Amino acid sequence: MWRTRAGAAAFIQDDGKDKRMKIWICVLLMLGLMVGEVRAEMPADLAADGQAALARGAAWLAAQQQADGHWGSPETPALTALAMWALHRANPVEYQDAIARAMVYVLTSVHEDGSIWRAPSMERRGGGLANYNTAVCMSALHALGRPELVPVIQKARTYLAKMQYLDDGIYRGGMGYDAETGRAYADLSNSYMAYEAMRLTQDVEDLRAAGDPKADLDWGAVQEFLAQVQNLPGVNTNSYVSDDADSRGGFAYTPGAGAANTNAEGKVTLRSYGSMTYAGLLALIYAQVDETDVRVQAAKDWAERHWSLDENPGMGQEGLYYFFNVLTKSLKAAGDATLTLPDGRTVVWREEVARKLVALQKPDGHWVNDNNRWWEAEPNLVTSYVLLSLASALTPQ
């Protein structure tokens, strides 16, 4: 169902009283989700602290917006889209002007082929990061629920679907930063963001004009790619798959490369780590792999064995806030309210995440990582990650 800015289900036409009532109930629920309504069982003091942190963080982020509507690097519209999305989740009414300026900036980054990106000021390996920027921007634009954005999102979907790598080999089904670089490459980070964008925006396909071809990914190929980056012998049949019990079920960044371990016999294998394992779990969910499937269960088992919010498990402080963001999204999508750790402890993850994020907030309201891996010394990016994570943690399962 597509939402308008006011929350009305403008694209649903039905004259039945019961259906109209159901629609408005859904609308009210969604509006509650957008402002971070807290479920009753979360301790009242933690809920209050979380809402206060959310408000301080949103105020800080809004104050950093530049006159033309962007945040952070002007040549990376995904950063502006994330901030826009975060303010929309935190308080769409209070920050409607900032959101509107950000939306205009993102729209000025749209290309004729549907992609959303800006040319970099210097040559870099990932080119203009067109796939990454397009995926994040289309997800954020969709979250605004504005009918006039439907054509933009439809064209972005058409572009992104064409960027899926479908040649034979270990990258089949995945996505890289930018197809214009002309190299065979895909990684789980870019891939999960593209998969997420295509799932979150799939409702706009029903709104296409007659004769306009619908766009989607090859979801069978998606599952093929995910098998290449999961450390699960029998599913991943490559020589680089780890058979170490500690790595079993987790995910790595890219097939045959990236963070690796070397065992006593000198065999080099992929290293599972936190952010990629939660990205892999979320990707499996978007690919509609059943929750009872061994791939899903193995990923959840890895997450429970390595539960920690003090680090990005396997990577230390590198990518810590990216980790918080994808952890929250994946556990919410999985529908799991709790995790059971090997020692028998039950973790109510929403509460632990909220408590951790509140504790990490700086006095002026922002969040930042002292470790700059993956741009996390950029407070606009990190604060956007946290606002999205915190709003999700404060929202009912």
Secondary structure, 3 states (H helix, E strand, C coil): CCCCCCCCCCCCCCCCHHHHHHHHHHHHHHHHHHCCCCCCCCCHHHHHHHHHHHHHHHHHHHHCCCCCCCCCCCCCHHHHHHHHHHHHHHCCCCCHHHHHHHHHHHHCCECCCCCECCCCCCCCCCCCCHHHHHHHHHHHHHHHCCHHHHHHHHHHHHHHHHCCCCCCCCCCCCECCCHHHCCCCCEHHHHHHHHHHHHHCHHHHHHCCCCCCCCCCCHHHHHHHHHHHECCECCECCCCCCCCCCCCCCECCECCECCEEECCCCCEEECCCHHHHHHHHHHHHHCCCCCCCHHHHHHHHHHHHCCCCCCECCCECCCHHHHHHHHHHHHHHHCCCEEECCCCCEEEHHHHHHHHHHHHCCCCCCCCCCCCHHHCCCHHHHHHHHHHHHHHHCCCC
